[in-house]
Amino acid sequence: MNRWATISRPLTRTLERLRKFLMTNMTRNILAAVDDMFFAAKIRATAEALGVSIKFHRKLEGLVNAAIEQTPALILVDLHNLKLDPIELARELKANESVKNIPLLGFFSHVQTDLQRAAHDAGYDQVIPRSVFSIDLAKILAGI
């Protein structure tokens, strides 16, 4: 029997256990405010495929409270959200010392550049067109 095979098998098992531990205990946590059902389903499916935890919120207070309690890795916001005011959400998050450093990403219809400017002014860290968001969704959720 090869001496290296004897050493490598336990090492391989250990690395596999470590990978499973990390996947279970170090899941990336993301909050989202997206009221478009089809787009939310796409985001949810991509997050599940990547092993990313994502929670959707419909109310401003709920999302702010969740951000304070959970300290997510990222907050995603559809800037066309009709259930809450995305600009007010950014102002509240960036005014709160405990959550102001959480990255805030907003996406919008590429034709509404006034909304893009307003989002940047309100404190969004990144504002991208919906088409770019769709293309880069897996990278965004994975934190790449």
C-alpha positions in Angstrom: 0.0 0.0 0.0 1.2 3.5 -0.9 2.3 5.5 2.1 0.8 8.7 0.6 -2.5 7.1 0.1 -2.6 6.2 3.7 -2.1 9.8 4.6 -4.2 11.4 2.0 -7.5 9.5 2.7 -7.8 10.9 6.2 -6.8 14.3 5.0 -9.4 14.2 2.3 -12.1 13.2 4.8 -11.0 16.0 7.1 -11.2 18.6 4.4 -14.7 17.3 3.4 -15.9 17.6 7.0 -14.4 21.1 7.2 -16.2 22.1 3.9 -19.5 20.8 5.3 -18.9 22.6 8.6 -18.2 25.9 6.8 -21.2 25.5 4.5 -23.4 24.9 7.5 -22.1 27.4 10.0 -20.7 30.2 7.8 -23.6 30.8 5.4 -23.7 34.2 3.8 -26.7 36.1 5.1 -28.5 38.6 2.8 -31.6 40.7 3.3 -33.7 41.9 0.4 -36.6 44.2 -0.4 -38.0 43.0 -3.7 -41.7 43.1 -4.3 -41.6 41.7 -7.9 -42.6 38.0 -7.3 -40.9 36.6 -10.4 -37.7 38.5 -9.7 -37.8 37.5 -6.1 -38.2 33.8 -7.2 -35.1 34.2 -9.4 -33.1 35.6 -6.5 -34.3 33.0 -4.1 -33.5 30.1 -6.5 -30.0 31.5 -7.2 -29.3 31.9 -3.4 -30.4 28.4 -2.7 -28.2 27.0 -5.4 -25.2 28.9 -3.8 -26.1 28.0 -0.2 -26.8 31.6 0.6 -29.4 32.5 3.2 -31.7 35.3 1.9 -34.7 36.8 3.7 -37.2 39.1 2.0 -38.9 42.0 3.8 -41.9 44.0 2.7 -41.8 46.8 5.3 -39.2 49.3 6.0 -39.2 48.8 9.8 -38.9 45.0 9.4 -35.9 45.3 7.1 -34.2 47.8 9.4 -34.8 45.7 12.5 -33.6 42.6 10.7 -30.4 44.4 9.6 -29.8 45.5 13.2 -30.4 42.0 14.6 -28.7 39.9 12.0 -25.9 42.1 10.5 -26.2 40.7 7.0 -23.4 40.6 4.5 -25.5 42.6 2.0 -28.9 44.3 1.6 -30.5 44.1 -1.9 -33.2 46.6 -2.8 -35.3 46.9 -5.9 -35.4 50.7 -6.3 -38.9 50.3 -7.9 -40.3 48.7 -4.8 -43.8 49.8 -4.2 -44.2 48.4 -0.7 -41.5 50.6 0.9 -39.6 53.7 0.1 -36.1 52.6 -1.1 -34.7 56.1 -0.6 -36.0 56.4 2.9 -34.7 52.9 3.7 -31.1 54.0 2.7 -31.3 57.1 4.8 -32.5 55.1 7.8 -29.8 52.4 7.4 -27.0 54.9 6.8 -28.0 57.0 9.8 -27.9 54.0 12.2 -24.3 53.4 13.6 -24.8 49.7 14.0 -25.8 49.0 10.3 -24.4 51.9 8.3 -21.4 49.9 7.1 -23.5 47.0 5.7 -23.2 47.2 1.9 -26.5 48.4 0.3 -27.1 47.5 -3.3 -30.0 48.9 -5.3 -31.0 48.0 -8.8 -33.2 50.0 -11.2 -34.6 50.2 -14.7 -31.7 51.6 -16.8 -33.9 54.4 -18.2 -34.5 56.0 -14.8 -31.2 57.8 -14.2 -32.9 60.3 -11.9 -33.7 57.3 -9.6 -30.1 56.2 -9.8 -28.8 59.6 -8.7 -31.3 59.8 -5.9 -30.2 56.4 -4.6 -26.6 57.3 -4.7 -27.4 60.6 -2.9 -29.4 58.6 -0.2 -26.4 56.4 0.6 -26.6 53.3 -1.6 -23.1 51.8 -1.9 -23.8 50.4 -5.4 -26.6 51.2 -7.8 -26.8 49.1 -11.0 -29.3 48.5 -13.8 -31.6 45.6 -13.4 -30.1 43.9 -16.5 -26.6 44.0 -15.0 -28.0 42.7 -11.7 -29.6 39.8 -13.5 -26.4 38.9 -15.3 -24.2 39.2 -12.2 -26.7 37.8 -9.7 -24.8 34.7 -8.7 -21.6 36.7 -8.2 -23.4 39.4 -6.2 -25.0 36.8 -3.9 -21.8 34.9 -3.5 -19.9 38.0 -2.7 -17.5 37.8 -5.6 
